[in-house]
Amino acid sequence: MIAVEPVALEFNGVHLEPLSLEHVDGLRLAAADGDLWNLRVTSVPEPHRTQAYVHAALEMKDRVAFAVVDSSSGNVIGTTSYHDILPAVDRVEIGYTWYAKSVQRSHVNTSCKLLLLSHAFDTLGCAVVGFRTDNFNYASQKAIERLGAKKDGVIRHHAPRRDGTVRDTVMYSIVRGEWPEIKSHLHYQLSRHAC
């Protein structure tokens, strides 16, 4: 049975550290890089709601949230989490992920996912790691598929969006037996785009 605790992880110029209220200002700046809260299909907080966003993340019982920090500058460039943690079946999901626009389409997402997946499978002993996204968030779906995750299906009329509409949720997963090949592929992807 897995036990997910806050932990610091670092790789390839990216540092994940347990999210705290000390990260509020950095997250506010990261969200402002691209006005990310205006994207209908994400959960990026508006600047004046960043502190409440962090409070909510810290209060969730089945979520371990991280600040994504650029190792060289020390700047907060986004956030990600383990969530929907199910110890009885050795399952976690990775989500609540967003990055400043200036680091999107860089090594950051692949590096973060490699850190979290490695920790989940190699340290925690997870049997499966899941991902979910809005049915209209095509960029997120492509990013999840580039990781090597398999599409499990769609949960219809599943979760509210900030604009009051209700989204369908696209579910993906990676199972333990797939991890060695996916791990090798993620290292290969990063080697082709060395930072």
Backbone bond lengths (Angstrom), bond angles and torsions (degrees), N, CA, C in turn:
res aa  C-N    CA-C-N  psi(-1)  N-CA   C-N-CA  omega(-1)  CA-C   N-CA-C  phi
1 M - - - 1.462 - - 1.531 109.10 -
2 I 1.319 116.55 122.66 1.463 120.71 -177.07 1.523 111.35 -71.20
3 A 1.335 115.16 153.03 1.460 122.31 174.52 1.522 107.19 -132.45
4 V 1.316 116.70 106.77 1.466 121.90 -175.84 1.524 108.87 -94.14
5 E 1.318 115.19 118.92 1.464 122.39 179.62 1.527 109.11 -122.52
6 P 1.335 117.70 156.63 1.465 119.37 174.59 1.526 110.42 -59.63
7 V 1.319 116.12 139.26 1.458 122.00 -177.37 1.514 108.07 -151.91
8 A 1.334 117.11 152.47 1.461 121.59 173.76 1.524 108.26 -97.70
9 L 1.335 116.50 136.39 1.458 122.67 -178.86 1.521 108.39 -133.76
10 E 1.333 117.36 143.90 1.466 119.76 -179.19 1.516 110.74 -143.95
11 F 1.325 115.40 139.63 1.457 121.65 179.46 1.519 109.32 -169.58
12 N 1.324 116.54 137.41 1.458 122.60 167.88 1.532 113.55 56.17
13 G 1.327 115.92 39.65 1.458 120.29 177.45 1.513 115.18 81.39
14 V 1.332 116.41 8.24 1.459 121.62 -179.65 1.523 108.83 -121.40
15 H 1.306 115.81 131.54 1.467 121.91 179.30 1.533 108.33 -118.54
16 L 1.324 116.64 125.33 1.456 121.20 173.21 1.519 107.56 -102.88
17 E 1.310 116.24 126.16 1.456 119.57 177.58 1.520 108.85 -131.01
18 P 1.340 116.71 150.64 1.460 119.27 -178.95 1.530 110.85 -53.45
19 L 1.318 115.98 129.62 1.463 121.74 -179.10 1.519 110.04 -63.44
20 S 1.331 115.53 138.89 1.466 120.92 176.98 1.526 108.38 -146.41
21 L 1.310 115.82 173.65 1.466 120.33 178.38 1.529 112.01 -64.62
22 E 1.323 117.43 -18.97 1.462 120.65 176.38 1.529 111.82 -65.94
23 H 1.320 117.57 -16.28 1.463 121.63 -178.25 1.529 113.42 -92.77
24 V 1.325 117.57 -1.49 1.477 120.37 -174.67 1.520 111.69 -57.70
25 D 1.331 117.93 -51.30 1.463 119.97 -177.32 1.525 111.68 -62.81
26 G 1.328 116.50 -40.45 1.457 120.48 178.61 1.515 112.18 -64.46
27 L 1.326 116.79 -40.83 1.471 120.23 177.16 1.527 111.31 -66.22
28 R 1.320 115.87 -37.08 1.470 119.23 177.89 1.525 110.16 -60.80
29 L 1.337 116.77 -43.34 1.468 120.83 178.74 1.529 111.10 -67.53
30 A 1.331 116.85 -39.81 1.471 119.97 179.45 1.527 110.88 -63.18
31 A 1.325 116.75 -41.75 1.465 120.50 179.10 1.527 111.26 -67.20
32 A 1.342 116.30 -33.78 1.464 120.42 179.83 1.525 111.60 -68.94
33 D 1.346 116.91 -23.92 1.460 121.88 177.09 1.529 107.92 -72.93
34 G 1.322 115.54 85.71 1.461 121.69 -178.76 1.514 113.30 110.48
35 D 1.348 117.83 4.35 1.476 121.33 -178.41 1.530 110.72 47.07
36 L 1.321 116.23 51.23 1.464 122.18 -170.23 1.520 114.25 -63.16
37 W 1.319 117.78 -23.86 1.462 120.11 -179.77 1.523 112.50 -67.60
38 N 1.340 117.05 -13.07 1.462 120.33 178.37 1.525 113.01 -82.02
39 L 1.330 117.04 -6.78 1.463 120.25 177.80 1.520 108.91 -78.10
40 R 1.296 116.59 121.49 1.468 122.68 -174.06 1.522 113.05 -64.17
41 V 1.328 117.81 -28.97 1.463 120.78 -170.39 1.526 113.39 -101.78
42 T 1.333 117.75 17.51 1.458 120.44 176.75 1.525 109.99 -124.71
43 S 1.331 114.71 171.55 1.472 120.04 179.55 1.523 111.54 -110.72
44 V 1.330 117.52 25.40 1.461 120.96 -179.73 1.533 108.70 -66.30
45 P 1.339 117.05 131.08 1.474 118.82 -176.74 1.526 112.79 -76.48
46 E 1.325 115.32 148.78 1.453 120.38 169.02 1.529 107.64 -65.40
47 P 1.337 118.51 154.24 1.469 120.53 -175.73 1.530 113.68 -50.91
48 H 1.326 117.68 -43.71 1.461 119.91 -176.92 1.525 112.99 -75.03
49 R 1.336 117.73 -6.44 1.464 121.13 179.50 1.532 113.09 -110.58
50 T 1.313 117.23 8.85 1.459 120.57 -176.28 1.527 111.44 -63.41
51 Q 1.310 117.48 -43.31 1.475 119.57 -179.98 1.530 110.65 -63.60
52 A 1.312 117.63 -41.88 1.472 120.74 177.67 1.530 110.45 -64.33
53 Y 1.327 116.86 -36.18 1.468 121.70 177.54 1.533 110.08 -60.62
54 V 1.343 115.97 -46.90 1.469 120.26 179.84 1.530 110.15 -65.46
55 H 1.329 117.27 -44.04 1.482 120.35 177.08 1.531 110.39 -55.81
56 A 1.325 117.11 -46.92 1.466 120.82 -178.54 1.531 110.80 -62.28
57 A 1.326 117.07 -40.79 1.464 120.57 179.32 1.523 110.85 -62.67
58 L 1.322 116.47 -40.64 1.464 121.01 -177.89 1.527 112.65 -73.16
59 E 1.326 116.66 -25.04 1.468 120.14 -177.88 1.524 112.90 -86.08
60 M 1.331 118.07 -16.88 1.465 119.83 -178.92 1.527 110.20 -66.73
61 K 1.308 116.61 131.34 1.465 122.21 -176.18 1.524 112.86 -72.23
62 D 1.328 117.71 -32.27 1.464 120.04 -175.96 1.527 111.39 -112.70
63 R 1.340 115.58 40.60 1.464 121.07 179.51 1.523 109.29 -140.04
64 V 1.314 116.05 133.89 1.460 122.98 171.47 1.524 105.92 -119.39
65 A 1.331 115.82 107.96 1.466 121.67 -172.19 1.532 111.04 -98.41
66 F 1.329 114.32 147.52 1.458 121.94 -179.45 1.526 110.34 -126.05
67 A 1.330 116.30 146.26 1.456 121.89 163.54 1.515 106.63 -88.89
68 V 1.326 116.55 137.70 1.460 121.96 174.67 1.522 106.46 -97.30
69 V 1.329 115.52 120.43 1.463 121.50 -173.37 1.523 109.46 -121.86
70 D 1.325 116.92 135.11 1.456 121.57 173.19 1.530 107.90 -72.06
71 S 1.326 116.61 119.88 1.467 120.55 -173.52 1.521 112.97 -62.23
72 S 1.324 118.15 -35.49 1.460 119.58 -176.24 1.523 113.23 -76.91
73 S 1.337 117.39 -40.01 1.473 120.00 -177.20 1.517 113.32 -95.12
74 G 1.330 116.73 -23.39 1.466 120.23 -174.64 1.523 112.98 80.94
75 N 1.341 117.11 4.40 1.458 120.50 -178.71 1.525 111.38 -79.03
76 V 1.325 115.83 140.49 1.462 121.25 172.92 1.524 107.24 -74.52
77 I 1.345 116.16 126.76 1.462 119.88 -176.81 1.527 112.04 -119.25
78 G 1.342 116.52 4.13 1.456 119.09 178.03 1.503 111.60 162.01
79 T 1.318 115.19 -164.45 1.459 121.45 -179.29 1.528 109.24 -151.85
80 T 1.321 115.71 156.50 1.454 122.76 175.93 1.522 107.51 -155.83
81 S 1.322 116.75 166.60 1.467 120.00 -175.47 1.513 112.08 -150.33
82 Y 1.330 114.70 153.98 1.457 121.45 155.17 1.523 105.00 -87.30
83 H 1.318 118.43 139.54 1.461 120.38 178.27 1.519 109.76 -152.52
84 D 1.316 115.32 174.83 1.459 121.20 -176.39 1.536 109.70 45.39
85 I 1.319 114.11 51.65 1.460 122.67 -176.61 1.528 108.78 -77.92
86 L 1.329 115.81 122.84 1.465 121.79 -178.88 1.531 109.09 -121.23
87 P 1.343 117.59 85.24 1.466 120.58 -176.83 1.526 113.55 -57.32
88 A 1.324 118.50 -34.21 1.464 121.30 -175.91 1.526 112.90 -62.73
89 V 1.335 116.53 -24.81 1.475 119.73 178.94 1.532 111.63 -120.45
90 D 1.338 116.57 14.72 1.468 122.09 177.31 1.523 112.29 53.73
91 R 1.347 115.61 49.64 1.459 121.50 -177.82 1.530 110.56 -126.34
92 V 1.319 115.19 137.72 1.457 121.93 168.31 1.522 107.44 -132.44
93 E 1.316 115.06 162.51 1.455 120.40 169.05 1.522 108.01 -118.53
94 I 1.314 115.40 153.16 1.462 122.06 174.51 1.516 106.92 -111.88
95 G 1.321 115.88 126.88 1.456 119.07 -178.98 1.505 112.54 -172.47
96 Y 1.341 116.07 -158.43 1.461 121.98 -171.76 1.526 108.33 51.48
97 T 1.326 115.90 39.54 1.463 121.79 -174.04 1.518 110.43 -101.69
98 W 1.304 115.86 129.13 1.461 120.94 169.96 1.525 109.37 -155.29
99 Y 1.327 114.39 151.62 1.460 121.62 -176.51 1.525 109.92 -132.43
100 A 1.337 115.51 153.83 1.465 121.19 172.00 1.527 109.09 -53.92
101 K 1.316 116.61 142.99 1.471 120.51 -177.03 1.523 111.75 -56.11
102 S 1.321 117.75 -35.01 1.466 120.99 -176.30 1.526 113.44 -66.32
103 V 1.335 118.91 -16.96 1.473 120.41 178.97 1.526 111.90 -110.35
104 Q 1.323 116.89 -0.25 1.458 119.09 175.70 1.530 108.56 -68.82
105 R 1.334 116.89 148.05 1.468 123.36 -177.49 1.531 111.53 64.35
106 S 1.329 116.28 27.50 1.462 121.96 174.48 1.533 107.27 -116.06
107 H 1.319 116.06 -165.70 1.465 121.73 177.87 1.526 113.12 -72.74
108 V 1.327 118.10 -10.02 1.468 121.51 -168.95 1.528 112.68 -62.54
109 N 1.319 118.60 -51.68 1.469 119.51 -176.28 1.530 111.51 -63.47
110 T 1.329 117.13 -45.71 1.464 119.40 180.00 1.523 110.57 -62.49
111 S 1.333 117.11 -40.78 1.473 120.61 178.84 1.524 111.34 -63.79
112 C 1.329 116.76 -43.97 1.474 120.31 178.48 1.527 111.19 -62.61
113 K 1.320 116.07 -45.52 1.467 118.81 -179.09 1.523 110.89 -65.35
114 L 1.324 117.32 -37.59 1.463 119.89 177.22 1.523 110.34 -63.33
115 L 1.324 117.57 -42.12 1.467 121.13 176.56 1.521 111.39 -60.24
116 L 1.334 116.59 -50.20 1.469 120.67 -175.58 1.521 112.18 -69.87
117 L 1.320 117.04 -40.27 1.461 119.97 178.44 1.529 110.96 -67.25
118 S 1.330 116.99 -42.51 1.466 120.25 177.95 1.518 111.01 -60.65
119 H 1.314 116.17 -45.08 1.464 119.77 179.23 1.530 110.62 -63.85
120 A 1.337 116.47 -42.14 1.468 120.50 -178.65 1.524 111.84 -64.34
121 F 1.324 117.17 -49.32 1.463 120.28 -175.58 1.530 112.66 -82.78
122 D 1.339 117.05 -46.03 1.463 120.62 -170.98 1.528 113.54 -84.94
123 T 1.323 117.95 -29.10 1.464 120.91 -178.45 1.530 111.66 -103.22
124 L 1.330 116.53 -50.14 1.467 119.87 -176.90 1.524 113.14 -79.55
125 G 1.333 116.66 -25.32 1.457 119.86 -178.27 1.510 114.48 80.64
126 C 1.330 116.84 31.55 1.462 120.40 179.54 1.534 111.24 -63.14
127 A 1.319 114.91 146.78 1.459 121.57 174.37 1.521 110.76 -88.74
128 V 1.317 116.30 -28.10 1.463 121.00 -178.54 1.521 109.44 -154.51
129 V 1.328 115.20 144.85 1.467 122.08 173.93 1.523 106.77 -123.08
130 G 1.325 116.17 126.80 1.449 121.20 -178.51 1.518 113.08 -106.29
131 F 1.312 114.67 163.37 1.468 123.87 175.77 1.515 106.80 -140.35
132 R 1.316 116.99 151.00 1.468 120.95 175.06 1.518 108.95 -143.92
133 T 1.320 115.47 152.44 1.454 119.69 178.39 1.523 110.12 -155.87
134 D 1.303 114.84 164.09 1.458 122.80 177.29 1.533 109.51 -64.23
135 N 1.320 116.69 140.54 1.467 120.04 -179.90 1.524 112.97 -62.24
136 F 1.329 118.71 -21.29 1.456 121.18 177.22 1.523 112.98 -98.36
137 N 1.329 118.20 1.99 1.463 120.46 177.79 1.532 108.36 -91.00
138 Y 1.326 114.61 77.38 1.467 120.67 -175.48 1.521 112.28 -65.80
139 A 1.331 117.30 -34.14 1.470 120.02 178.78 1.527 109.99 -63.63
140 S 1.327 117.16 -42.17 1.461 120.81 178.49 1.523 111.08 -65.82
141 Q 1.322 116.83 -42.05 1.466 119.78 178.53 1.526 110.77 -60.21
142 K 1.330 117.59 -43.26 1.464 120.82 179.30 1.523 110.69 -64.74
143 A 1.330 116.72 -40.83 1.470 120.30 179.75 1.526 110.94 -63.82
144 I 1.323 117.45 -41.86 1.464 121.39 178.60 1.530 110.08 -65.10
145 E 1.320 116.58 -42.34 1.467 120.30 179.53 1.525 111.37 -66.66
146 R 1.355 117.92 -34.58 1.470 120.67 176.41 1.525 111.66 -63.56
147 L 1.333 116.99 -27.18 1.466 120.05 176.91 1.529 111.54 -67.98
148 G 1.318 116.53 -24.37 1.456 120.91 -176.16 1.516 113.37 106.34
149 A 1.326 117.02 5.67 1.470 120.51 178.08 1.526 109.81 -70.17
150 K 1.314 115.53 148.32 1.466 122.20 178.78 1.529 109.73 -99.10
151 K 1.324 114.92 141.17 1.462 120.28 178.73 1.525 109.24 -75.97
152 D 1.337 115.62 122.20 1.465 121.47 179.61 1.524 111.94 -88.31
153 G 1.324 116.84 -30.44 1.453 119.72 -178.38 1.509 111.82 151.12
154 V 1.318 115.45 -169.78 1.461 122.28 -177.77 1.524 108.43 -126.00
155 I 1.332 115.70 129.81 1.463 120.96 172.43 1.520 106.20 -96.28
156 R 1.307 116.51 115.79 1.463 120.25 -174.02 1.518 111.50 -83.40
157 H 1.343 114.56 145.47 1.469 122.58 178.24 1.537 109.88 48.48
158 H 1.340 114.85 60.31 1.459 120.92 -165.82 1.517 115.51 -103.27
159 A 1.343 118.27 -39.58 1.466 118.98 -172.86 1.526 110.50 -149.02
160 P 1.344 116.28 145.82 1.468 118.75 -179.91 1.525 111.65 -75.48
161 R 1.328 114.61 144.20 1.466 121.14 170.39 1.522 107.86 -94.01
162 R 1.310 115.59 165.33 1.469 119.83 -179.43 1.531 112.45 -64.43
163 D 1.356 117.85 -23.08 1.468 119.86 -178.66 1.526 112.85 -87.49
164 G 1.349 116.75 5.45 1.456 120.50 177.23 1.516 114.57 94.62
165 T 1.336 117.71 -12.42 1.454 119.69 175.66 1.531 109.03 -77.97
166 V 1.321 116.23 167.92 1.465 120.78 179.31 1.520 108.47 -115.81
167 R 1.309 115.51 129.55 1.456 120.27 -176.33 1.517 112.01 -91.83
168 D 1.322 115.01 154.91 1.458 122.17 160.60 1.524 105.87 -86.78
169 T 1.330 117.75 145.84 1.462 122.14 -177.44 1.522 109.69 -113.66
170 V 1.332 115.43 125.85 1.463 121.58 177.34 1.528 107.49 -91.22
171 M 1.345 115.87 125.58 1.464 122.23 -176.63 1.530 110.43 -106.40
172 Y 1.332 115.23 139.07 1.462 123.39 177.46 1.519 109.19 -133.14
173 S 1.337 116.45 162.86 1.460 119.66 173.84 1.514 111.77 -157.24
174 I 1.331 113.77 160.42 1.464 124.17 170.22 1.520 105.94 -126.03
175 V 1.334 117.59 128.58 1.463 121.00 177.54 1.530 109.21 -100.05
176 R 1.316 115.18 158.68 1.466 121.91 -173.03 1.526 112.87 -51.54
177 G 1.314 118.12 -41.02 1.463 120.86 -178.15 1.521 113.48 -65.11
178 E 1.325 117.64 -23.86 1.467 122.18 179.17 1.528 112.25 -84.38
179 W 1.328 116.16 -18.00 1.455 120.86 -169.91 1.533 114.10 -60.22
180 P 1.337 121.39 -46.11 1.473 118.79 -177.44 1.527 113.31 -56.28
181 E 1.323 117.74 -43.63 1.462 120.34 179.61 1.526 111.04 -68.27
182 I 1.322 117.07 -41.44 1.470 120.61 179.50 1.523 110.18 -65.48
183 K 1.318 117.25 -40.65 1.467 121.08 178.18 1.525 110.21 -59.20
184 S 1.320 116.98 -46.75 1.471 120.79 178.47 1.521 110.98 -61.04
185 H 1.326 116.23 -41.38 1.463 120.03 -179.21 1.527 111.57 -66.27
186 L 1.331 118.32 -39.54 1.462 120.54 178.98 1.527 110.94 -65.73
187 H 1.325 117.33 -39.76 1.474 119.76 175.43 1.530 110.14 -63.14
188 Y 1.328 116.66 -40.04 1.468 121.03 177.43 1.530 110.48 -61.50
189 Q 1.330 117.00 -46.18 1.473 120.05 179.01 1.522 111.02 -58.07
190 L 1.333 116.53 -43.72 1.455 119.81 -178.71 1.530 111.59 -68.47
191 S 1.322 117.35 -34.59 1.469 120.12 179.27 1.520 111.73 -66.05
192 R 1.324 115.97 -27.64 1.473 120.25 178.94 1.516 111.88 -79.03
193 H 1.326 116.79 -18.54 1.463 121.53 -179.48 1.519 109.36 -127.71
194 A 1.328 116.03 51.55 1.464 120.91 -175.57 1.525 109.63 -59.41
195 C 1.360 112.81 139.23 1.471 116.60 178.90 1.511 109.84 -106.92
